[in-house]
Amino acid sequence: MKSLSFEINSSDYKKLVKDIYKLIDSEYNRDGGMSPERIDNLKTMYKFFRLLRGEAFTDFREPVSDFQKEMYRMEDELSKRLDKLVSQ
């Protein structure tokens, strides 16, 4: 298998994380009620955000230690919202 020759600099990575967070946030706020399928989609989005936040892609991106606290805050907010949906 061919390896990727790709890197993302820290400012682009921060923008990517913020943009993904905004997309997930917009899905939470979208009209139309919360069907089981939509909740499942939100769970998947949350899991991807967690990976993006720090558990994945470490070989392809510069460190973003100055942004970690903000990413944890975003993850925590998404987690609380998802927990609230699941418990209803």
N, CA, C and O atoms as CSV, one atom per row, in Angstrom:
chain,resi,resn,atom,element,x,y,z
A,1,MET,N,N,0.845,-1.177,0.000
A,1,MET,CA,C,0.000,0.000,0.000
A,1,MET,C,C,0.890,1.240,0.000
A,1,MET,O,O,1.878,1.310,0.730
A,2,LYS,N,N,0.536,2.179,-0.801
A,2,LYS,CA,C,1.299,3.416,-0.905
A,2,LYS,C,C,0.983,4.321,0.282
A,2,LYS,O,O,-0.183,4.483,0.644
A,3,SER,N,N,2.004,4.908,0.886
A,3,SER,CA,C,1.772,5.809,2.006
A,3,SER,C,C,1.450,7.217,1.509
A,3,SER,O,O,1.820,7.612,0.403
A,4,LEU,N,N,0.757,7.945,2.352
A,4,LEU,CA,C,0.392,9.313,1.999
A,4,LEU,C,C,1.590,10.238,2.123
A,4,LEU,O,O,2.390,10.114,3.050
A,5,SER,N,N,1.704,11.133,1.216
A,5,SER,CA,C,2.710,12.181,1.336
A,5,SER,C,C,1.954,13.495,1.502
A,5,SER,O,O,1.885,14.319,0.590
A,6,PHE,N,N,1.403,13.658,2.667
A,6,PHE,CA,C,0.514,14.769,2.948
A,6,PHE,C,C,0.816,15.305,4.338
A,6,PHE,O,O,1.034,14.536,5.274
A,7,GLU,N,N,0.829,16.605,4.465
A,7,GLU,CA,C,0.952,17.244,5.766
A,7,GLU,C,C,0.042,18.441,5.805
A,7,GLU,O,O,-0.228,19.075,4.785
A,8,ILE,N,N,-0.425,18.742,6.991
A,8,ILE,CA,C,-1.270,19.914,7.175
A,8,ILE,C,C,-0.608,20.778,8.242
A,8,ILE,O,O,-0.235,20.285,9.306
A,9,ASN,N,N,-0.467,22.056,7.955
A,9,ASN,CA,C,0.184,22.919,8.941
A,9,ASN,C,C,-0.798,23.230,10.072
A,9,ASN,O,O,-1.998,22.993,9.940
A,10,SER,N,N,-0.291,23.754,11.168
A,10,SER,CA,C,-1.110,23.929,12.364
A,10,SER,C,C,-2.267,24.905,12.152
A,10,SER,O,O,-3.354,24.680,12.683
A,11,SER,N,N,-2.065,25.968,11.403
A,11,SER,CA,C,-3.170,26.916,11.209
A,11,SER,C,C,-4.283,26.300,10.354
A,11,SER,O,O,-5.464,26.517,10.628
A,12,ASP,N,N,-3.919,25.540,9.330
A,12,ASP,CA,C,-4.937,24.865,8.523
A,12,ASP,C,C,-5.651,23.784,9.334
A,12,ASP,O,O,-6.854,23.577,9.174
A,13,TYR,N,N,-4.916,23.104,10.193
A,13,TYR,CA,C,-5.517,22.071,11.037
A,13,TYR,C,C,-6.522,22.685,12.017
A,13,TYR,O,O,-7.608,22.142,12.219
A,14,LYS,N,N,-6.161,23.798,12.612
A,14,LYS,CA,C,-7.083,24.486,13.526
A,14,LYS,C,C,-8.349,24.891,12.786
A,14,LYS,O,O,-9.454,24.739,13.307
A,15,LYS,N,N,-8.187,25.408,11.567
A,15,LYS,CA,C,-9.345,25.804,10.766
A,15,LYS,C,C,-10.206,24.589,10.449
A,15,LYS,O,O,-11.432,24.664,10.526
A,16,LEU,N,N,-9.580,23.472,10.094
A,16,LEU,CA,C,-10.313,22.246,9.807
A,16,LEU,C,C,-11.141,21.815,11.014
A,16,LEU,O,O,-12.323,21.498,10.878
A,17,VAL,N,N,-10.527,21.802,12.186
A,17,VAL,CA,C,-11.228,21.398,13.408
A,17,VAL,C,C,-12.409,22.334,13.676
A,17,VAL,O,O,-13.508,21.874,13.985
A,18,LYS,N,N,-12.188,23.627,13.560
A,18,LYS,CA,C,-13.276,24.597,13.785
A,18,LYS,C,C,-14.401,24.407,12.779
A,18,LYS,O,O,-15.576,24.465,13.141
A,19,ASP,N,N,-14.043,24.178,11.511
A,19,ASP,CA,C,-15.060,23.988,10.473
A,19,ASP,C,C,-15.870,22.712,10.717
A,19,ASP,O,O,-17.090,22.716,10.551
A,20,ILE,N,N,-15.215,21.641,11.101
A,20,ILE,CA,C,-15.921,20.390,11.393
A,20,ILE,C,C,-16.840,20.587,12.594
A,20,ILE,O,O,-17.975,20.109,12.598
A,21,TYR,N,N,-16.352,21.288,13.607
A,21,TYR,CA,C,-17.179,21.585,14.778
A,21,TYR,C,C,-18.432,22.364,14.356
A,21,TYR,O,O,-19.535,22.055,14.808
A,22,LYS,N,N,-18.265,23.356,13.505
A,22,LYS,CA,C,-19.411,24.158,13.046
A,22,LYS,C,C,-20.402,23.306,12.256
A,22,LYS,O,O,-21.613,23.486,12.382
A,23,LEU,N,N,-19.896,22.385,11.447
A,23,LEU,CA,C,-20.786,21.490,10.702
A,23,LEU,C,C,-21.602,20.607,11.647
A,23,LEU,O,O,-22.806,20.433,11.460
A,24,ILE,N,N,-20.943,20.058,12.650
A,24,ILE,CA,C,-21.647,19.220,13.622
A,24,ILE,C,C,-22.665,20.060,14.388
A,24,ILE,O,O,-23.798,19.629,14.604
A,25,ASP,N,N,-22.260,21.247,14.793
A,25,ASP,CA,C,-23.160,22.151,15.504
A,25,ASP,C,C,-24.385,22.471,14.656
A,25,ASP,O,O,-25.503,22.504,15.171
A,26,SER,N,N,-24.188,22.703,13.382
A,26,SER,CA,C,-25.324,23.015,12.505
A,26,SER,C,C,-26.263,21.818,12.382
A,26,SER,O,O,-27.471,21.996,12.227
A,27,GLU,N,N,-25.726,20.608,12.449
A,27,GLU,CA,C,-26.575,19.416,12.400
A,27,GLU,C,C,-27.424,19.309,13.669
A,27,GLU,O,O,-28.591,18.923,13.602
A,28,TYR,N,N,-26.851,19.646,14.814
A,28,TYR,CA,C,-27.631,19.663,16.057
A,28,TYR,C,C,-28.773,20.668,15.962
A,28,TYR,O,O,-29.868,20.413,16.462
A,29,ASN,N,N,-28.525,21.791,15.331
A,29,ASN,CA,C,-29.492,22.883,15.286
A,29,ASN,C,C,-30.446,22.832,14.105
A,29,ASN,O,O,-31.340,23.672,13.994
A,30,ARG,N,N,-30.269,21.869,13.234
A,30,ARG,CA,C,-31.111,21.749,12.044
A,30,ARG,C,C,-32.544,21.385,12.433
A,30,ARG,O,O,-32.767,20.586,13.342
A,31,ASP,N,N,-33.492,21.970,11.743
A,31,ASP,CA,C,-34.906,21.655,11.979
A,31,ASP,C,C,-35.208,20.234,11.523
A,31,ASP,O,O,-34.479,19.651,10.721
A,32,GLY,N,N,-36.282,19.701,12.045
A,32,GLY,CA,C,-36.733,18.405,11.555
A,32,GLY,C,C,-36.809,17.320,12.605
A,32,GLY,O,O,-37.099,16.172,12.270
A,33,GLY,N,N,-36.563,17.638,13.856
A,33,GLY,CA,C,-36.662,16.630,14.900
A,33,GLY,C,C,-35.461,15.703,14.937
A,33,GLY,O,O,-34.620,15.702,14.038
A,34,MET,N,N,-35.405,14.921,15.991
A,34,MET,CA,C,-34.275,14.010,16.198
A,34,MET,C,C,-34.724,12.565,16.034
A,34,MET,O,O,-35.178,11.932,16.987
A,35,SER,N,N,-34.595,12.064,14.844
A,35,SER,CA,C,-34.900,10.657,14.583
A,35,SER,C,C,-33.743,9.804,15.091
A,35,SER,O,O,-32.644,10.313,15.309
A,36,PRO,N,N,-33.986,8.511,15.278
A,36,PRO,CA,C,-32.889,7.614,15.688
A,36,PRO,C,C,-31.713,7.643,14.695
A,36,PRO,O,O,-30.554,7.558,15.102
A,37,GLU,N,N,-32.013,7.761,13.407
A,37,GLU,CA,C,-30.957,7.808,12.397
A,37,GLU,C,C,-30.125,9.083,12.538
A,37,GLU,O,O,-28.902,9.056,12.401
A,38,ARG,N,N,-30.786,10.171,12.806
A,38,ARG,CA,C,-30.062,11.436,12.979
A,38,ARG,C,C,-29.181,11.392,14.224
A,38,ARG,O,O,-28.054,11.887,14.212
A,39,ILE,N,N,-29.696,10.803,15.289
A,39,ILE,CA,C,-28.885,10.664,16.502
A,39,ILE,C,C,-27.679,9.769,16.216
A,39,ILE,O,O,-26.575,10.059,16.675
A,40,ASP,N,N,-27.877,8.691,15.468
A,40,ASP,CA,C,-26.750,7.824,15.092
A,40,ASP,C,C,-25.712,8.602,14.281
A,40,ASP,O,O,-24.509,8.432,14.480
A,41,ASN,N,N,-26.179,9.449,13.372
A,41,ASN,CA,C,-25.255,10.280,12.593
A,41,ASN,C,C,-24.468,11.222,13.500
A,41,ASN,O,O,-23.265,11.405,13.313
A,42,LEU,N,N,-25.139,11.816,14.476
A,42,LEU,CA,C,-24.461,12.714,15.411
A,42,LEU,C,C,-23.427,11.966,16.247
A,42,LEU,O,O,-22.368,12.513,16.556
A,43,LYS,N,N,-23.723,10.729,16.611
A,43,LYS,CA,C,-22.747,9.906,17.339
A,43,LYS,C,C,-21.505,9.687,16.489
A,43,LYS,O,O,-20.382,9.793,16.982
A,44,THR,N,N,-21.705,9.387,15.224
A,44,THR,CA,C,-20.578,9.176,14.312
A,44,THR,C,C,-19.765,10.451,14.146
A,44,THR,O,O,-18.534,10.421,14.163
A,45,MET,N,N,-20.464,11.571,13.985
A,45,MET,CA,C,-19.780,12.861,13.853
A,45,MET,C,C,-18.962,13.168,15.100
A,45,MET,O,O,-17.832,13.646,15.001
A,46,TYR,N,N,-19.520,12.900,16.256
A,46,TYR,CA,C,-18.807,13.138,17.525
A,46,TYR,C,C,-17.552,12.264,17.601
A,46,TYR,O,O,-16.484,12.742,17.984
A,47,LYS,N,N,-17.679,11.000,17.242
A,47,LYS,CA,C,-16.518,10.102,17.269
A,47,LYS,C,C,-15.429,10.598,16.319
A,47,LYS,O,O,-14.245,10.562,16.654
A,48,PHE,N,N,-15.830,11.059,15.135
A,48,PHE,CA,C,-14.857,11.599,14.196
A,48,PHE,C,C,-14.190,12.840,14.775
A,48,PHE,O,O,-12.977,13.006,14.650
A,49,PHE,N,N,-14.969,13.711,15.405
A,49,PHE,CA,C,-14.395,14.918,16.000
A,49,PHE,C,C,-13.352,14.544,17.059
A,49,PHE,O,O,-12.294,15.168,17.140
A,50,ARG,N,N,-13.655,13.531,17.864
A,50,ARG,CA,C,-12.684,13.085,18.880
A,50,ARG,C,C,-11.386,12.631,18.226
A,50,ARG,O,O,-10.300,12.956,18.707
A,51,LEU,N,N,-11.492,11.889,17.142
A,51,LEU,CA,C,-10.291,11.458,16.425
A,51,LEU,C,C,-9.542,12.656,15.870
A,51,LEU,O,O,-8.321,12.751,15.986
A,52,LEU,N,N,-10.278,13.556,15.274
A,52,LEU,CA,C,-9.682,14.757,14.701
A,52,LEU,C,C,-8.999,15.598,15.779
A,52,LEU,O,O,-7.946,16.192,15.547
A,53,ARG,N,N,-9.607,15.636,16.946
A,53,ARG,CA,C,-9.095,16.431,18.057
A,53,ARG,C,C,-7.712,15.960,18.524
A,53,ARG,O,O,-6.930,16.761,19.036
A,54,GLY,N,N,-7.413,14.699,18.356
A,54,GLY,CA,C,-6.089,14.353,18.823
A,54,GLY,C,C,-5.640,12.929,18.705
A,54,GLY,O,O,-4.455,12.646,18.884
A,55,GLU,N,N,-6.534,12.020,18.411
A,55,GLU,CA,C,-6.155,10.618,18.411
A,55,GLU,C,C,-5.765,10.104,17.030
A,55,GLU,O,O,-5.287,8.977,16.897
A,56,ALA,N,N,-5.961,10.904,16.031
A,56,ALA,CA,C,-5.681,10.455,14.664
A,56,ALA,C,C,-4.927,11.532,13.898
A,56,ALA,O,O,-4.857,12.687,14.319
A,57,PHE,N,N,-4.385,11.142,12.802
A,57,PHE,CA,C,-3.726,12.049,11.863
A,57,PHE,C,C,-2.450,12.689,12.432
A,57,PHE,O,O,-1.961,13.677,11.884
A,58,THR,N,N,-1.920,12.145,13.506
A,58,THR,CA,C,-0.754,12.769,14.126
A,58,THR,C,C,0.489,12.694,13.240
A,58,THR,O,O,1.414,13.488,13.406
A,59,ASP,N,N,0.517,11.768,12.324
A,59,ASP,CA,C,1.664,11.672,11.412
A,59,ASP,C,C,1.595,12.689,10.279
A,59,ASP,O,O,2.575,12.887,9.560
A,60,PHE,N,N,0.454,13.328,10.118
A,60,PHE,CA,C,0.230,14.211,8.973
A,60,PHE,C,C,-0.005,15.671,9.346
A,60,PHE,O,O,-0.318,16.495,8.487
A,61,ARG,N,N,0.148,15.987,10.634
A,61,ARG,CA,C,-0.121,17.365,11.043
A,61,ARG,C,C,0.904,17.851,12.049
A,61,ARG,O,O,1.524,17.071,12.773
A,62,GLU,N,N,1.059,19.146,12.070
A,62,GLU,CA,C,1.930,19.770,13.060
A,62,GLU,C,C,1.222,19.770,14.411
A,62,GLU,O,O,-0.008,19.762,14.456
A,63,PRO,N,N,1.971,19.779,15.514
A,63,PRO,CA,C,1.350,19.859,16.838
A,63,PRO,C,C,0.549,21.154,16.994
A,63,PRO,O,O,0.893,22.190,16.424
A,64,VAL,N,N,-0.511,21.068,17.767
A,64,VAL,CA,C,-1.360,22.241,18.018
A,64,VAL,C,C,-1.600,22.396,19.521
A,64,VAL,O,O,-2.732,22.591,19.965
A,65,SER,N,N,-0.533,22.306,20.284
A,65,SER,CA,C,-0.673,22.333,21.740
A,65,SER,C,C,-1.340,23.603,22.248
A,65,SER,O,O,-2.012,23.575,23.279
A,66,ASP,N,N,-1.167,24.706,21.548
A,66,ASP,CA,C,-1.802,25.957,21.963
A,66,ASP,C,C,-3.311,25.946,21.714
A,66,ASP,O,O,-4.013,26.851,22.164
A,67,PHE,N,N,-3.813,24.943,21.010
A,67,PHE,CA,C,-5.228,24.857,20.663
A,67,PHE,C,C,-5.933,23.697,21.362
A,67,PHE,O,O,-7.151,23.551,21.254
A,68,GLN,N,N,-5.168,22.872,22.079
A,68,GLN,CA,C,-5.734,21.682,22.721
A,68,GLN,C,C,-6.876,22.010,23.679
A,68,GLN,O,O,-7.907,21.338,23.672
A,69,LYS,N,N,-6.697,23.022,24.488
A,69,LYS,CA,C,-7.724,23.378,25.469
A,69,LYS,C,C,-9.043,23.722,24.775
A,69,LYS,O,O,-10.112,23.317,25.230
A,70,GLU,N,N,-8.963,24.461,23.683
A,70,GLU,CA,C,-10.155,24.827,22.917
A,70,GLU,C,C,-10.797,23.581,22.291
A,70,GLU,O,O,-12.022,23.457,22.282
A,71,MET,N,N,-9.987,22.673,21.776
A,71,MET,CA,C,-10.537,21.456,21.183
A,71,MET,C,C,-11.221,20.594,22.237
A,71,MET,O,O,-12.275,20.017,21.967
A,72,TYR,N,N,-10.644,20.495,23.427
A,72,TYR,CA,C,-11.289,19.751,24.503
A,72,TYR,C,C,-12.608,20.403,24.908
A,72,TYR,O,O,-13.570,19.704,25.227
A,73,ARG,N,N,-12.663,21.726,24.899
A,73,ARG,CA,C,-13.898,22.433,25.225
A,73,ARG,C,C,-14.982,22.105,24.197
A,73,ARG,O,O,-16.130,21.838,24.553
A,74,MET,N,N,-14.602,22.130,22.921
A,74,MET,CA,C,-15.554,21.807,21.861
A,74,MET,C,C,-16.038,20.365,21.990
A,74,MET,O,O,-17.231,20.088,21.864
A,75,GLU,N,N,-15.107,19.457,22.242
A,75,GLU,CA,C,-15.475,18.053,22.403
A,75,GLU,C,C,-16.420,17.872,23.583
A,75,GLU,O,O,-17.406,17.142,23.485
A,76,ASP,N,N,-16.122,18.532,24.693
A,76,ASP,CA,C,-16.961,18.423,25.881
A,76,ASP,C,C,-18.371,18.936,25.599
A,76,ASP,O,O,-19.352,18.325,26.023
A,77,GLU,N,N,-18.472,20.037,24.895
A,77,GLU,CA,C,-19.790,20.589,24.553
A,77,GLU,C,C,-20.580,19.612,23.681
A,77,GLU,O,O,-21.762,19.371,23.927
A,78,LEU,N,N,-19.928,19.056,22.671
A,78,LEU,CA,C,-20.609,18.087,21.807
A,78,LEU,C,C,-21.029,16.856,22.602
A,78,LEU,O,O,-22.123,16.328,22.399
A,79,SER,N,N,-20.176,16.401,23.496
A,79,SER,CA,C,-20.471,15.229,24.314
A,79,SER,C,C,-21.692,15.464,25.196
A,79,SER,O,O,-22.561,14.598,25.295
A,80,LYS,N,N,-21.762,16.618,25.831
A,80,LYS,CA,C,-22.896,16.929,26.700
A,80,LYS,C,C,-24.194,16.991,25.899
A,80,LYS,O,O,-25.231,16.504,26.351
A,81,ARG,N,N,-24.136,17.583,24.722
A,81,ARG,CA,C,-25.325,17.680,23.880
A,81,ARG,C,C,-25.789,16.289,23.435
A,81,ARG,O,O,-26.985,15.995,23.429
A,82,LEU,N,N,-24.826,15.437,23.063
A,82,LEU,CA,C,-25.157,14.098,22.629
A,82,LEU,C,C,-25.713,13.286,23.792
A,82,LEU,O,O,-26.700,12.570,23.619
A,83,ASP,N,N,-25.111,13.379,24.961
A,83,ASP,CA,C,-25.618,12.673,26.137
A,83,ASP,C,C,-27.057,13.068,26.445
A,83,ASP,O,O,-27.882,12.224,26.795
A,84,LYS,N,N,-27.350,14.357,26.313
A,84,LYS,CA,C,-28.706,14.837,26.554
A,84,LYS,C,C,-29.691,14.249,25.557
A,84,LYS,O,O,-30.801,13.864,25.924
A,85,LEU,N,N,-29.281,14.180,24.283
A,85,LEU,CA,C,-30.150,13.582,23.251
A,85,LEU,C,C,-30.403,12.107,23.516
A,85,LEU,O,O,-31.537,11.640,23.409
A,86,VAL,N,N,-29.364,11.380,23.856
A,86,VAL,CA,C,-29.456,9.945,24.048
A,86,VAL,C,C,-30.315,9.604,25.275
A,86,VAL,O,O,-31.014,8.591,25.292
A,87,SER,N,N,-30.252,10.458,26.291
A,87,SER,CA,C,-30.988,10.174,27.532
A,87,SER,C,C,-32.469,10.536,27.446
A,87,SER,O,O,-33.228,10.218,28.361
A,88,GLN,N,N,-32.893,11.188,26.378
A,88,GLN,CA,C,-34.309,11.573,26.250
A,88,GLN,C,C,-35.178,10.409,25.830
A,88,GLN,O,O,-36.390,10.566,25.679
